Amino acid sequence: MSVKSPPEKPTSRDEMTREWLCGGILAAAFVLFASLSWRTWPDILVDFGHELYVPWRLSVGDVLYKDIAWVMGPLSQYANSWLFRLFGVSLTTLIVANLVLLAGIIAMLYYLLRQCGTRWSATCACLFFLAVFAFGQYSMIGNYNYVCPYRYDMTHGLVLGLVNLLCLVRFGRTQQIVWLAAAGLCLGLLSLTKVEMTLAACLTTAAALPLFAWQTRSEASAGDIASEGLSSSLLQRLSAMGYWWGVIVTAALVPMAIAVVTLSSSLGWTGSINHIFRQYQLIFVPEASGGSGFYRAILGWDRPTENLLNSAFATVIVLAVAVAAYVLEMMAGRTARANVWAGILGVTVAFCGLFFMTAKDWHALPESLPLLLPPVILFAGRRALRAPTGTDSILFLLAIYGLGLLAKISLRVSWGHYGFVLAMPGALVLIHVSLHTIPTGFSRYHGTGRFFQATMAGLLTACGLSLAWSWIQIDQIKAVAVGEQGDKFYADAHYDGRTLPTLNTLNYLKNAIQADESLVVFPEGVMLNYLLRKRNPTPYLLFNPWESSVHGGDDHIADAVIQAAPDYAVIVTMDMTIHGRGNFGSPEFGGRIVQFLNAHYDVVHQEMSNEGLGGEFVSTVFKRREKLNPTVGTSR
């Protein structure tokens, strides 16, 4: 028996006008924030270069996992390579594609939040997303935005996760198997992106199916259950869930099988399977997951007690504000002209938040998400079980999805860094609860809910504008052009000491390096390879301790570099101590590579600055002296 969705109200002209108005507001905000941050999204050295270099190399015939060492799934890199084949190799191609995807993300978020709220609450939440998450940069390093993310697997994974959620919602309402198959297809595609995106969607799906089974059972009449028998009804529900899981798994296997078959011609069957799904194996390797210093810091387990206390403190602050808003609601919720006074209150709260708090003060708020989302899940789940109308189910599943995404940053949640994707759904859930769920409850039992809503809206406005202003200030000082024509983006030469030395290095190489010569940048900087369109003759793009540990160890990497003997090499200063080892060139990390360069290469150019990330920044260019015998001077 299907779960009936609530009857749709006739759409009047006024309602359509309001929908278009909300859409117009979001479109205007989209254009405004995109223009204010235009082409300032990538970082000049860190991470994003491989999101350009890899699809470029794939578009000219290289094979992922064979010619390019890669840990994540193949979906995003091959999708971007096909964009390059169709529309030309340039940063502009990816910018346009990802602005379209960003618009799709906003549309899906608006739809989901509108289904369990109002136009106003959904519009406010999406505006917050645009102001805080979509284009923001909260540190010197860029990349943590939806246009030029550090990994396209993150934003592509989010799109697929939201589509999966929409398909589950549609299945819950209609019981049409096609929607369940579509959700399974999304899970299969997600398995080809990043592990954290896949696990969050799987958790959401695992919560959805028992919920739908219960809702279907609750739709049955008492007489039906009595005639069938309670145990028989339960068995039917369990049988239905088994069938549903069968559909999902079967559909999920389709894109996974296509990926394996496609790459098997180059990697073999075993190699194809091992490489495509290797990131899931690494979950159980301590050095590659939570055991490394880097990921312990990301998780917050480097200082668990301190981070847990910070999370508890942020939660107490949020609850204290909610209690204050509740008191105001009890005192003035039913006064005459409540709407007018609530509006004045909201403006006052926003004004105070803007002028008496800084962006730094607002950065503690997302630390409350891991403690606040579980009560929302319990509340929405209980309501969904009692009243299977569909709206509470959406909030329940969206909250589970948001909490599942926080696993990677559980004790160190932030607006930026990985939080631009991982913290976003959970934050929007809490915004929906504060602007719609709680005020609606007050309007039913206590007052109008306007004063609570106005207080929260004022605080969210202050938070969103403060954070937006902070990243806009960072973006506005990015005035130095990097790259040319379709590859142009802007970097900061005033505060970021990496910019001018890197640009000077780029210009030197542009004039010095020949058409058929190769280049490797250590420990990171494949952006130079892409901008110069110069091949890295090794399979390795990142030379940091984590990449070394998952690709066979430092000696294995060094052997590959020595065997390739690139024509040019560049070493840039980059702090790698967070990985638990020394910086590049130390005996335990890159020492053999530096020894090899010193023995067989000449330093032909050097740039330096006293204001890099963490101190002095140096960019040193090495040119190979002669054709090498790879075994010379390479003893371990």
HELIX and SHEET records of a PDB file:
HELIX    1   1 ARG A   13  LEU A   36  1                                  24    
HELIX    2   2 PHE A   48  SER A   59  1                                  12    
HELIX    3   3 LEU A   75  PHE A   87  1                                  13    
HELIX    4   4 LEU A   91  GLN A  115  1                                  25    
HELIX    5   5 ARG A  119  PHE A  128  1                                  10    
HELIX    6   6 PHE A  129  ALA A  134  3                                   6    
HELIX    7   7 TYR A  152  THR A  174  1                                  23    
HELIX    8   8 ILE A  177  LEU A  190  1                                  14    
HELIX    9   9 VAL A  195  GLU A  219  1                                  25    
HELIX   10  10 ALA A  222  GLU A  228  1                                   7    
HELIX   11  11 LEU A  230  LEU A  267  1                                  38    
HELIX   12  12 TRP A  269  ILE A  276  1                                   8    
HELIX   13  13 ARG A  278  LEU A  282  1                                   5    
HELIX   14  14 PRO A  286  ALA A  288  5                                   3    
HELIX   15  15 GLY A  293  LEU A  299  1                                   7    
HELIX   16  16 PRO A  304  ALA A  332  1                                  29    
HELIX   17  17 ALA A  338  PHE A  356  1                                  19    
HELIX   18  18 ALA A  359  TRP A  362  1                                   4    
HELIX   19  19 LEU A  365  SER A  368  5                                   4    
HELIX   20  20 LEU A  369  ARG A  386  1                                  18    
HELIX   21  21 THR A  391  LEU A  405  1                                  15    
HELIX   22  22 LEU A  406  ILE A  409  5                                   4    
HELIX   23  23 GLY A  419  LEU A  422  1                                   4    
HELIX   24  24 MET A  424  HIS A  432  1                                   9    
HELIX   25  25 VAL A  433  THR A  437  3                                   5    
HELIX   26  26 ILE A  438  TYR A  445  1                                   8    
HELIX   27  27 ARG A  450  GLN A  476  1                                  27    
HELIX   28  28 GLN A  485  ASP A  487  5                                   3    
HELIX   29  29 THR A  499  ALA A  512  1                                  14    
HELIX   30  30 VAL A  526  LEU A  532  1                                   7    
HELIX   31  31 PRO A  545  VAL A  550  1                                   6    
HELIX   32  32 ASP A  554  ALA A  564  1                                  11    
HELIX   33  33 THR A  577  HIS A  579  5                                   3    
HELIX   34  34 GLY A  591  HIS A  600  1                                  10    
SHEET    1   A 2 VAL A 480  VAL A 482  0                                        
SHEET    2   A 2 PHE A 489  ALA A 491 -1                                        
SHEET    1   B 4 LEU A 519  PHE A 522  0                                        
SHEET    2   B 4 TYR A 568  VAL A 572  1                                        
SHEET    3   B 4 GLY A 615  ARG A 624 -1                                        
SHEET    4   B 4 TYR A 601  GLY A 612 -1                                        
END                                                                             
